[in-house]
């Protein structure tokens, strides 16, 4: 039984690499940041254009 648990643990460690998890979180963070910055820039341009009218 211990050999099976050890084998499953090693298999899980190999498949579930922490680098992939961190990479996925970083990619999600980058895209969230890009969308937030684009929204803020759009909002500023919109407010400036309304202020000129």
C-alpha positions in Angstrom: 0.0 0.0 0.0 2.8 2.4 0.8 4.4 1.8 -2.6 1.1 2.6 -4.3 0.8 5.9 -2.3 4.4 6.8 -3.0 3.9 6.1 -6.7 0.7 8.1 -6.9 2.4 11.0 -5.0 5.3 11.0 -7.4 3.0 10.8 -10.4 0.9 13.8 -9.1 4.0 15.9 -8.5 5.2 15.2 -12.0 1.8 16.0 -13.6 0.9 19.0 -11.4 4.0 21.1 -11.8 3.9 24.2 -9.6 5.4 26.1 -12.5 2.3 25.5 -14.6 0.1 26.7 -11.8 2.1 29.8 -11.2 2.2 30.4 -15.0 -1.5 30.1 -15.3 -2.1 32.6 -12.4 0.4 35.0 -13.9 -1.2 34.9 -17.3 -4.6 35.5 -15.8 -3.1 38.4 -13.8 -1.5 39.9 -16.9 -4.7 39.8 -18.9 -6.7 41.3 -16.1 -4.1 44.1 -15.8 -4.2 44.7 -19.5 -8.0 44.9 -19.6 -8.0 47.2 -16.5 -5.5 49.6 -18.1 -7.4 49.6 -21.4 -10.6 50.4 -19.5 -9.0 53.2 -17.6 -7.5 54.8 -20.7 -10.8 54.5 -22.5 -12.6 56.1 -19.5 -10.1 59.0 -19.5 -10.5 59.6 -23.2 -14.2 59.4 -22.9 -14.3 62.0 -20.1 -12.0 64.4 -21.8 -14.0 64.2 -25.0 -17.3 64.9 -23.1 -15.6 67.8 -21.3 -14.7 69.5 -24.5 -18.2 69.5 -25.9 
